[in-house]
Amino acid sequence: MSQGPASDRDHSFALAKRTQELMRDYGPSACPRAYAVWYAYVGGTEPLLNDAVKRLTGQNGCLTEADIEGLHETYVDKHRLAATASDVSRTVLAEIAAVTETLDLSLGSTAQYGEALRGLSQDLAQGALTPARLGEIVSTLASATREVAANNRVLEARMREKRTEIETLREKLEATRIESLTDPLTGLSNRKHFEEALKAAVDGPGARGEAVSLVVLDIDYFKRFNDRFGHLTGDQVLRLVAIVMRENAGRQALLARFGGEEFGIVLPGVNRAAAHRVAETVRTSVMGRELVKRSTGESLGKVTVSLGVAVHRAGDTPASLLERADLCMFAAKRAGRNRTVDDASGALTQVA
């Protein structure tokens, strides 16, 4: 029992030491934000942060103050989206208050007009009106009508203005929501969205006995490729795979990058045979693309991927379905890579 805290303490000091070494070697300074970025990098808690740091240092040899600010804001500062959501929430409340005020004014104007009409109606009901009194009533009615019409024009203009502001707010809120669910490098869904979509598929169609399939894809020899050609080219490979997935997975698919070079395809309503076809189409399409280094036009050869396909079974949870797809993908790796293995094959039994 006593070794636990001591082990954690030693580990944290080791991380801190490595963090200081990286700050010294790659800059830009030892400011708190730089320390937070490098500590997260050493700890490996944010895979996308690690990818971004490798890309920047591979390109420039160091990190600048601007790099640190961007990395901290995007990957370390967990309160950024919360702050945006808070700002949007405050704006929503302000807009609701403004709309309520406008409605109150409209109701007040309508009530006043109603009172005026009731008063005139009582006068008319008394009968024996003189021409002079009748003229006064008509004049009062015309004046009240003009006032209501003027108020209505003002209220209509204010409502149009509020409608535009609310639409702008809705777009901002939607953009914030999409940003929180998107992998910035590939434009696919991130791990959070992937996990949400997988749970929705398992708890929805899967629980009703409908077909749900999951494809997990991993780029073969990606680390070796990255080390040889650099992280910028590695990013190009990741984007290439994302493009191929978009072109071939189908409209019903949820596409995600949920790890460094790992991708997922959630396929609700798709059976084993169709999911296997999707996986094979993606695999052959990736293999058929020749990668060219943008800066020089140099051909970098071809990239291959290994895929695992798992189909929902009774009692499956999102975690068990993902684990089975992962095992299939590792089976494809062990069988020689550049292939698809599904959870109905004997290869999965051998790996498990």
C-alpha positions in Angstrom: 0.0 0.0 0.0 2.8 2.4 0.8 4.5 2.0 -2.5 1.5 3.5 -4.4 1.9 7.2 -3.5 5.7 7.0 -3.7 5.5 5.4 -7.1 3.0 8.1 -8.3 5.3 10.8 -6.8 8.4 9.4 -8.6 6.5 9.2 -11.9 5.3 12.8 -11.6 8.8 14.0 -10.9 10.1 12.0 -13.9 7.5 13.7 -16.1 8.4 17.1 -14.7 12.1 16.4 -15.4 11.4 15.4 -19.0 9.1 18.4 -19.4 11.9 20.7 -18.4 14.3 19.1 -20.8 11.9 19.5 -23.7 11.2 23.2 -22.8 14.9 23.8 -22.8 15.6 22.0 -26.1 12.5 23.2 -28.0 11.6 26.4 -26.3 10.2 28.9 -26.3 10.4 29.5 -22.6 9.5 28.1 -19.2 6.3 30.0 -18.8 3.4 28.3 -17.1 1.5 27.7 -20.4 4.6 26.2 -22.0 5.1 23.9 -19.0 1.4 22.8 -19.2 1.7 22.0 -22.9 5.0 20.1 -22.6 3.8 18.3 -19.4 0.6 17.1 -21.3 2.9 16.1 -24.2 5.1 14.0 -21.9 2.2 12.5 -20.1 0.5 11.5 -23.4 -2.9 12.5 -22.1 -3.8 14.3 -25.4 -2.8 12.3 -28.5 -3.9 15.1 -30.8 -1.7 17.5 -28.9 1.3 15.1 -29.4 0.6 15.0 -33.1 0.5 18.8 -33.3 3.7 19.2 -31.3 5.5 16.7 -33.5 4.3 18.4 -36.6 5.4 21.9 -35.5 8.8 20.8 -34.2 9.4 18.7 -37.3 8.6 21.8 -39.4 10.4 24.5 -37.5 12.7 22.7 -35.1 11.1 24.4 -32.1 7.9 25.9 -30.7 7.3 29.6 -30.8 5.2 31.6 -28.3 2.4 31.7 -30.8 2.6 27.9 -31.1 2.4 27.5 -27.3 -0.6 29.8 -27.2 -2.4 27.9 -29.9 -1.6 24.5 -28.4 -2.7 25.6 -25.0 -5.9 27.1 -26.2 -6.8 24.1 -28.4 -5.7 21.1 -26.4 -4.9 22.0 -22.8 -7.4 24.7 -21.8 -10.4 22.5 -21.2 -12.5 25.6 -20.1 -12.3 27.2 -23.6 -15.4 25.6 -25.0 -17.1 25.8 -21.6 -16.4 29.6 -21.7 -17.8 29.8 -25.2 -20.9 27.9 -24.1 -21.2 30.2 -21.1 -21.0 33.3 -23.4 -23.7 31.8 -25.7 -25.9 31.0 -22.7 -25.7 34.6 -21.4 -26.5 35.9 -24.9 -29.5 33.5 -25.1 -30.8 34.8 -21.8 -30.4 38.4 -22.9 -32.2 37.7 -26.2 -35.0 36.0 -24.4 -35.3 39.0 -22.1 -35.4 41.3 -25.1 -38.1 39.2 -26.9 -40.1 39.1 -23.7 -39.9 42.9 -23.4 -41.1 43.3 -27.0 -44.0 40.9 -26.4 -44.9 42.9 -23.2 -45.0 46.1 -25.2 -47.1 44.4 -27.9 -49.5 43.1 -25.3 -49.7 46.5 -23.6 -50.4 48.3 -26.8 -53.1 45.8 -27.7 -54.7 46.2 -24.2 -54.8 50.0 -24.5 -56.4 49.7 -27.9 -59.0 47.3 -26.5 -59.8 49.7 -23.7 -60.3 52.5 -26.2 -62.6 50.4 -28.3 -64.7 49.4 -25.2 -65.1 53.0 -24.2 -66.2 54.0 -27.7 -68.6 51.0 -27.8 -70.3 52.1 -24.6 -70.7 55.6 -26.0 -72.3 54.2 -29.1 -74.6 51.9 -27.1 -76.1 54.9 -25.2 -77.7 56.1 -28.5 -79.0 59.6 -29.2 -75.5 60.8 -30.3 -75.1 64.2 -31.7 -73.1 64.7 -35.0 -70.4 66.4 -33.0 -70.1 63.5 -30.5 -70.1 61.0 -33.3 -67.3 63.0 -35.0 -65.3 62.9 -31.7 -65.8 59.1 -31.5 -64.6 58.6 -35.1 -61.6 60.9 -34.5 -60.6 59.1 -31.3 -61.0 55.7 -33.1 -58.8 56.8 -36.0 -56.2 58.2 -33.6 -56.1 55.0 -31.6 -55.8 52.9 -34.8 -52.9 55.0 -36.1 -51.1 54.7 -32.8 -51.5 50.9 -32.7 -50.3 50.7 -36.4 -47.2 52.8 -35.5 -46.5 50.6 -32.5 -46.9 47.5 -34.6 -44.4 48.7 -37.1 -41.9 49.4 -34.4 -42.6 46.0 -32.8 -42.3 44.3 -36.2 -38.9 45.9 -36.8 -37.7 44.9 -33.4 -38.8 41.3 -33.9 -37.1 41.2 -37.2 -33.9 42.4 -35.6 -34.2 39.9 -32.8 -34.8 37.1 -35.3 -31.6 38.0 -37.1 -29.7 38.0 -33.8 -31.1 34.7 -32.7 -30.3 33.1 -36.0 -26.7 34.4 -35.7 -26.6 33.0 -32.2 -27.9 29.6 -33.4 -25.2 29.5 -36.0 -22.5 30.3 -33.4 -23.8 27.6 -31.1 -23.9 25.0 -33.9 -20.3 25.9 -34.9 -19.2 25.5 -31.3 -20.9 22.2 -31.0 -19.4 20.9 -34.3 -15.9 22.2 -33.2 -16.2 20.2 -29.9 -16.9 17.0 -31.9 -14.4 17.3 -34.7 -10.8 16.2 -35.2 -9.1 19.4 -36.4 -6.6 17.6 -38.6 -8.9 15.4 -40.7 -12.2 17.0 -40.2 -13.7 13.7 -39.2 -15.5 13.2 -35.9 -13.2 13.0 -32.8 -13.1 10.3 -30.1 -15.9 12.0 -28.1 -18.3 12.0 -31.0 -17.2 8.5 -32.1 -18.0 7.1 -28.6 -21.4 9.0 -28.6 -22.3 7.6 -32.0 -21.3 4.1 -31.1 -23.3 4.2 -27.9 -26.3 5.6 -29.8 -26.1 2.8 -32.4 -25.7 0.0 -29.7 -28.5 1.4 -27.5 -30.8 2.2 -30.4 -30.8 -0.1 -33.5 -28.7 -2.7 -31.7 -31.0 -3.0 -28.7 -33.9 -3.4 -31.1 -32.3 -6.3 -32.8 -31.3 -4.4 -35.9 -27.9 -4.7 -37.6 -25.1 -2.5 -36.3 -21.5 -2.9 -37.6 -18.2 -1.3 -36.6 -15.1 -1.0 -38.7 -11.8 -0.1 -37.0 -8.9 0.9 -39.3 -5.2 1.4 -38.6 -2.5 2.7 -41.0 0.2 0.1 -41.6 3.8 1.1 -40.5 2.6 4.7 -39.9 5.3 5.4 -37.3 8.1 4.2 -39.7 6.5 6.4 -42.4 6.3 9.4 -40.1 9.9 9.0 -39.0 11.2 8.7 -42.5 9.3 11.5 -44.2 8.4 13.8 -41.4 5.2 14.7 -39.5 3.9 17.0 -42.2 3.8 14.2 -44.7 2.4 12.0 -41.9 -0.5 14.4 -41.6 -1.0 14.2 -45.4 -1.4 10.4 -45.0 -4.0 10.9 -42.3 -5.9 13.3 -44.4 -5.7 10.9 -47.4 -7.3 8.1 -45.4 -10.0 10.5 -44.2 -10.8 11.5 -47.7 -11.0 7.9 -48.9 -13.3 7.0 -46.0 -15.6 9.9 -46.9 -15.8 8.8 -50.5 -16.5 5.1 -49.8 -18.2 4.6 -46.4 -21.7 5.7 -47.4 -24.1 8.3 -46.1 -25.2 6.3 -43.1 -21.7 6.0 -41.7 -20.2 8.0 -38.8 -16.5 8.5 -39.6 -14.0 9.3 -36.8 -10.4 9.5 -36.0 -10.2 8.4 -32.4 -6.4 7.8 -32.1 -3.1 8.8 -33.7 -3.5 6.7 -36.8 -6.7 4.8 -35.8 -10.0 5.5 -37.4 -13.5 4.1 -36.9 -16.6 3.7 -39.0 -19.9 3.2 -37.2 -22.5 1.6 -39.5 -26.0 1.5 -38.0 -28.4 -0.6 -40.1 -25.5 -2.3 -42.0 -25.0 -6.1 -41.8 -21.8 -8.1 -41.8 -21.6 -8.6 -45.6 -22.2 -4.9 -46.3 -19.8 -3.7 -43.6 -17.1 -6.1 -45.0 -17.6 -4.6 -48.4 -17.2 -1.1 -47.1 -14.0 -2.1 -45.3 -12.6 -3.7 -48.4 -13.6 -0.7 -50.6 -11.8 1.6 -48.2 -8.7 -0.7 -48.1 -8.3 -1.1 -51.8 -9.0 2.6 -52.5 -6.3 3.6 -50.0 -3.9 1.1 -51.5 -4.7 2.5 -55.0 -3.6 6.0 -54.1 -0.1 7.1 -54.7 1.2 9.6 -52.2 3.2 12.5 -53.5 5.2 14.9 -51.3 3.7 18.3 -51.9 6.9 20.3 -51.5 8.9 18.4 -54.0 6.5 16.3 -56.1 8.4 13.2 -55.0 6.5 10.0 -55.1 6.4 8.4 -51.6 4.8 5.2 -52.7 1.6 3.7 -51.4 0.0 3.4 -48.0 -1.9 0.4 -46.8 -4.3 -0.1 -43.9 -5.5 -3.0 -41.8 -9.1 -3.2 -40.8 -11.3 -5.1 -38.3 -15.0 -5.5 -38.6 -17.3 -6.4 -35.7 -21.1 -6.9 -35.8 -23.3 -6.2 -32.8 -24.4 -9.3 -30.8 -27.0 -9.6 -28.1 -25.6 -8.2 -24.9 -22.9 -6.2 -26.5 -21.9 -2.9 -25.0 -20.1 -0.1 -26.9 -16.9 -1.2 -25.2 -17.2 -4.9 -26.1 -18.1 -4.1 -29.7 -15.1 -1.8 -30.0 -12.8 -4.3 -28.3 -13.9 -7.0 -30.8 -13.3 -4.8 -33.7 -9.9 -3.9 -32.3 -9.0 -7.6 -32.0 -10.0 -8.1 -35.6 -7.8 -5.3 -36.7 -4.8 -6.7 -34.7 -5.5 -10.1 -36.3 -5.3 -8.4 -39.7 -1.9 -6.9 -38.7 -0.6 -10.3 -37.5 -1.8 -12.0 -40.7 0.4 -9.7 -42.8 -1.4 -6.3 -42.8 -3.3 -4.7 -45.7 -6.3 -6.9 -45.2 -9.7 -7.0 -43.5 -10.7 -9.4 -40.7 -14.2 -9.7 -39.2 -15.4 -11.3 -36.0 -16.8 -14.3 -37.8 -13.4 -15.5 -38.9 -11.1 -18.0 -37.2 -8.3 -15.5 -37.1 -10.1 -13.6 -34.3 -10.3 -16.8 -32.2 -6.6 -17.4 -32.6 -5.7 -13.8 -31.4 -8.2 -13.9 -28.5 
